[in-house]
Amino acid sequence: KRKALNCIIKKYSDEDFEISNEELDKVEVIRIEIEEMSGKRSP
């Protein structure tokens, strides 16, 4: 969980954050499997 959360934080912030075990216990990780997608391509 810590590794995944750090990846997300790095994507959206230039700051470094320390995540305590207590805070990490409050985080849930879910996996979403996309079976199909559709959309338009921009020129």
N, CA, C and O of each residue as an XYZ file, in Angstrom:
172
protein
N       0.825     -1.188      0.000
C       0.000      0.000      0.000
C       0.869      1.252      0.000
O       0.575      2.227     -0.691
N       1.933      1.210      0.778
C       2.799      2.384      0.890
C       3.405      2.745     -0.472
O       3.446      3.916     -0.849
N       3.873      1.736     -1.197
C       4.503      1.970     -2.503
C       3.500      2.573     -3.490
O       3.823      3.523     -4.203
N       2.293      2.025     -3.531
C       1.264      2.526     -4.444
C       0.857      3.949     -4.082
O       0.691      4.790     -4.965
N       0.698      4.224     -2.801
C       0.306      5.557     -2.365
C       1.394      6.578     -2.675
O       1.092      7.705     -3.066
N       2.648      6.196     -2.506
C       3.757      7.092     -2.845
C       3.784      7.405     -4.339
O       4.103      8.530     -4.721
N       3.456      6.436     -5.189
C       3.397      6.673     -6.637
C       2.317      7.697     -6.974
O       2.532      8.579     -7.805
N       1.175      7.583     -6.339
C       0.081      8.526     -6.577
C       0.471      9.921     -6.097
O       0.236     10.907     -6.796
N       1.059     10.006     -4.920
C       1.466     11.300     -4.367
C       2.496     11.969     -5.268
O       2.407     13.172     -5.515
N       3.467     11.216     -5.761
C       4.501     11.780     -6.634
C       3.914     12.302     -7.942
O       4.423     13.271     -8.507
N       2.851     11.669     -8.426
C       2.228     12.104     -9.678
C       1.566     13.469     -9.528
O       1.575     14.267    -10.465
N       0.994     13.744     -8.360
C       0.201     14.953     -8.182
C       0.841     16.013     -7.294
O       0.256     17.080     -7.105
N       2.024     15.752     -6.744
C       2.657     16.723     -5.855
C       4.172     16.671     -5.989
O       4.751     15.608     -6.214
N       4.802     17.826     -5.847
C       6.261     17.890     -5.854
C       6.834     17.718     -4.446
O       8.046     17.587     -4.280
N       5.968     17.720     -3.440
C       6.406     17.601     -2.051
C       6.560     16.134     -1.654
O       5.885     15.257     -2.194
N       7.460     15.883     -0.700
C       7.607     14.547     -0.124
C       6.748     14.455      1.131
O       6.715     15.389      1.932
N       6.065     13.354      1.301
C       5.209     13.156      2.459
C       5.651     11.910      3.208
O       6.037     10.909      2.605
N       5.591     11.987      4.517
C       5.810     10.821      5.366
C       4.439     10.263      5.723
O       3.575     10.992      6.210
N       4.243      8.993      5.485
C       2.966      8.353      5.772
C       3.167      7.423      6.958
O       3.954      6.478      6.894
N       2.452      7.700      8.035
C       2.588      6.864      9.228
C       1.825      5.554      9.026
O       0.955      5.456      8.161
N       2.159      4.565      9.826
C       1.447      3.284      9.755
C      -0.026      3.462     10.104
O      -0.888      2.782      9.549
N      -0.309      4.381     11.028
C      -1.694      4.645     11.413
C      -2.486      5.203     10.226
O      -3.628      4.807      9.993
N      -1.873      6.120      9.484
C      -2.530      6.676      8.298
C      -2.683      5.611      7.219
O      -3.711      5.543      6.545
N      -1.668      4.789      7.062
C      -1.696      3.747      6.047
C      -2.792      2.717      6.328
O      -3.379      2.156      5.402
N      -3.061      2.475      7.607
C      -4.122      1.535      7.977
C      -5.502      2.029      7.553
O      -6.433      1.233      7.424
N      -5.640      3.338      7.336
C      -6.925      3.918      6.941
C      -7.135      3.902      5.430
O      -8.200      4.290      4.948
N      -6.129      3.456      4.682
C      -6.190      3.443      3.219
C      -6.591      2.049      2.740
O      -6.073      1.042      3.222
N      -7.513      2.006      1.790
C      -7.893      0.751      1.160
C      -7.422      0.766     -0.285
O      -7.465      1.805     -0.945
N      -6.981     -0.360     -0.769
C      -6.548     -0.495     -2.158
C      -7.522     -1.431     -2.860
O      -7.800     -2.532     -2.385
N      -8.035     -0.973     -4.001
C      -8.934     -1.823     -4.781
C      -8.372     -1.968     -6.187
O      -7.646     -1.100     -6.672
N      -8.708     -3.046     -6.819
C      -8.292     -3.279     -8.197
C      -9.537     -3.233     -9.070
O     -10.535     -3.902     -8.798
N      -9.457     -2.433    -10.117
C     -10.570     -2.304    -11.050
C     -10.121     -2.880    -12.385
O      -9.131     -2.432    -12.964
N     -10.842     -3.855    -12.856
C     -10.521     -4.479    -14.127
C     -11.470     -3.932    -15.189
O     -12.686     -4.099    -15.095
N     -10.903     -3.280    -16.194
C     -11.705     -2.693    -17.270
C     -11.843     -3.726    -18.379
O     -10.852     -4.190    -18.944
N     -13.069     -4.073    -18.673
C     -13.324     -5.081    -19.695
C     -13.507     -4.463    -21.076
O     -13.214     -5.103    -22.086
N     -13.990     -3.219    -21.125
C     -14.255     -2.588    -22.415
C     -14.221     -1.080    -22.249
O     -14.668     -0.549    -21.232
N     -13.686     -0.386    -23.259
C     -13.660      1.074    -23.254
C     -14.046      1.580    -24.632
O     -13.841      0.897    -25.636
N     -14.604      2.778    -24.675
C     -14.879      3.424    -25.955
C     -14.634      4.913    -25.793
O     -14.629      5.440    -24.680
N     -14.434      5.574    -26.903
C     -14.199      7.009    -26.852
C     -13.847      7.545    -28.223
O     -13.814      6.810    -29.211
N     -13.586      8.843    -28.263
C     -13.205      9.498    -29.513
C     -11.755      9.930    -29.422
O     -11.261     10.248    -28.340
N     -11.086      9.940    -30.537
C      -9.705     10.400    -30.615
C      -9.720     11.874    -31.004
O     -10.385     12.256    -31.966
N      -8.993     12.699    -30.263
C      -8.887     14.127    -30.587
C      -7.900     14.327    -31.729
O      -6.898     13.619    -31.830
N      -8.193     15.294    -32.584
C      -7.283     15.533    -33.720
C      -5.936     16.082    -33.285
O      -5.071     16.332    -34.125
